[in-house]
């Protein structure tokens, strides 16, 4: 079973990664010298061919162009690992295809449900923090670990709705998953900030309770506020408050390997290549 290394005492500065979803080779050539890794979302580089989705070969070719300069990690959106009836086998076929073409350091998914009773809900909802949900998630993590012999990570998502009654705290639920399965974690500093602003999450208490040894990766991003609600839409540069949360996690997580700046493909033309490259250089300075 692929698991995180919890024996590290000291570490080098983490690698820097960012998202790239294709169709802007000039942008890829700008960012490749600035990062160590590229994050690939299989869902985002796929198209429907017949009855099922397949990875776009032209985007795979773009990754191949920088394959000698960077390493790759995968971060999925559509598995819906928390759906009570079934997850998305189509996503796993995309991941199979990606592994066939690219050597991945690890892969990850959101700890969420995006499909309920067979219907897409158009967003991701957190998994109920119950023993029943814990058993379901841990069994699905086991199946993933057996299918792909590289480390697997889970990322918490923001809470769009007030918290439901639960059998675990936020941190205790993640601790239970990692202790049972050996999977790793992604901590998204912007997601934590969204939950603090929208739902009153005490980030300090959360981090104090969380076992930080399984944390391999941090996500940084910026978003927007809509009618008083901070949205998890990665469309802006990272605010100082989010950088501060990430820096705190960086100091405390002994096995952290990567810090990833996430940005939606649609936001790149709005911000401009220069602004994104400056942001990557800024984050590099923080984590070095």
Secondary structure, DSSP 4 states (H G I P E B T S, - for coil): -----------PPPEEEEE--SS-HHHHHHHHTT-SEEEE-GGGGEEEETTEEEE-HHHHHHHHHTTTT-EEEEE-SS--TT-SS---HHHHHHHHHHHHHS-EEEEEEESEEEEETTEEEEEEEEPP-SHHHHHHHHHHHHHHHHHS-SEEEEE----SSPPPP-SS-HHHHHHHHHHHH--EEEEEHHHHHHHHHHH---HHHHHHHS-GGGEEEEEE-B--EETTEE-----BPPPHHHHHHHHHHHHH-TT--EEEE---HHHHHHH-HHHHHHHHHHHHHHH-
